[in-house]
């Protein structure tokens, strides 16, 4: 799916419709010392099976891609709800 690089939508901070720049949300690096990571490592350590069963078959062929939008006037950033797509292409809209 093709998505425009800039959209005009409502900004809750400006309280009106403004131009927003669009980027694809990308997950950051996970912290190694976060509580969940430490707990997972502790449960995985030693002999025995894995903590959770390994998934053999995948039911879904796509993932939900979230879109990050940033207001050009105030710089307020937020995410749009994820859409199920194989590929999202952000394109410059010709005038």
Buried (B, 14 or more C-beta within 10 A) or exposed (E): EEBEEEBEEEBEEEEEEBEBBBEEEEEEEEEEEEEEEEEEEEEEEEEEEEEEEEEEEEEEEEEEBBBBBBBBEEEBEEEBEEEEEEEBEBEEEEE
